[in-house]
Amino acid sequence: MTDKQKRFCDEYLIDLNATQAAIRAGYSKKTANRIGAENLSKPDIQEYVQKRLTEKEDSLVAKQDEVLKTLTAIMRREKAETVVVVCKERRSYYDDNQRKVSEEKERPICVEIPTKISDVNRAAEMLGKYHTLFTDKSKVDADLNFEVHFDYGDDAE
């Protein structure tokens, strides 16, 4: 694969538009439509684009282990929560005419607080469900022979 084709692939991954990718990669505007389609039909370019799309998806989508680690960290209160608190600042002073002047400003501050107990409980519940620690129904997996006998008594004549 040439450097220009690689640049085309990288540009194609931005918006999945082959014509625009060809133009941004340096191909002629007149032939960009044809070159874009031609490049996408080449097996080595298809393989490279698919590999990069898979890498992109892997970095964007959380895997099972990552989800479990996050839930565990929340349950153990290892992750802090950030909240915004508005602080008021007051200042009083006397101006040149000896009049009292008061100023008040509000300033937002980000403060870390421990994970809420409700979030800890929810994480523990989700982990418990994942590990099937508690279930509402019992599963019975067995072969059973079920026979019904009717007894009409001795006077059945």
NORGIDA-V515293 format. One record per residue. N is the residue number from 1. RES is the residue in three letters. PSI is psi as a letter, one per 20 degrees, with the letter a starting at -180 (* if undefined). Layout:
BEGIN
{{N RES PSI} {N RES PSI}}
END
This chain:
BEGIN
{{1 MET p} {2 THR r} {3 ASP h} {4 LYS g} {5 GLN h} {6 LYS g} {7 ARG h} {8 PHE g} {9 CYS g} {10 ASP h} {11 GLU h} {12 TYR h} {13 LEU i} {14 ILE g} {15 ASP j} {16 LEU k} {17 ASN o} {18 ALA g} {19 THR g} {20 GLN h} {21 ALA g} {22 ALA g} {23 ILE g} {24 ARG h} {25 ALA i} {26 GLY j} {27 TYR r} {28 SER q} {29 LYS h} {30 LYS h} {31 THR j} {32 ALA h} {33 ASN g} {34 ARG g} {35 ILE g} {36 GLY g} {37 ALA h} {38 GLU g} {39 ASN g} {40 LEU i} {41 SER i} {42 LYS p} {43 PRO g} {44 ASP h} {45 ILE g} {46 GLN g} {47 GLU g} {48 TYR g} {49 VAL g} {50 GLN g} {51 LYS g} {52 ARG h} {53 LEU h} {54 THR g} {55 GLU g} {56 LYS g} {57 GLU g} {58 ASP h} {59 SER h} {60 LEU h} {61 VAL p} {62 ALA p} {63 LYS r} {64 GLN g} {65 ASP g} {66 GLU g} {67 VAL g} {68 LEU h} {69 LYS g} {70 THR g} {71 LEU h} {72 THR g} {73 ALA h} {74 ILE g} {75 MET h} {76 ARG j} {77 ARG k} {78 GLU h} {79 LYS p} {80 ALA q} {81 GLU q} {82 THR p} {83 VAL q} {84 VAL p} {85 VAL p} {86 VAL o} {87 CYS p} {88 LYS p} {89 GLU p} {90 ARG q} {91 ARG p} {92 SER q} {93 TYR r} {94 TYR p} {95 ASP a} {96 ASP h} {97 ASN j} {98 GLN k} {99 ARG q} {100 LYS p} {101 VAL p} {102 SER p} {103 GLU q} {104 GLU p} {105 LYS q} {106 GLU p} {107 ARG p} {108 PRO p} {109 ILE p} {110 CYS p} {111 VAL p} {112 GLU p} {113 ILE q} {114 PRO q} {115 THR p} {116 LYS q} {117 ILE h} {118 SER h} {119 ASP h} {120 VAL g} {121 ASN g} {122 ARG g} {123 ALA g} {124 ALA g} {125 GLU g} {126 MET h} {127 LEU h} {128 GLY g} {129 LYS g} {130 TYR g} {131 HIS j} {132 THR l} {133 LEU h} {134 PHE p} {135 THR q} {136 ASP h} {137 LYS q} {138 SER p} {139 LYS p} {140 VAL p} {141 ASP n} {142 ALA q} {143 ASP p} {144 LEU p} {145 ASN p} {146 PHE o} {147 GLU q} {148 VAL p} {149 HIS p} {150 PHE p} {151 ASP o} {152 TYR j} {153 GLY a} {154 ASP h} {155 ASP k} {156 ALA j} {157 GLU *}}
END
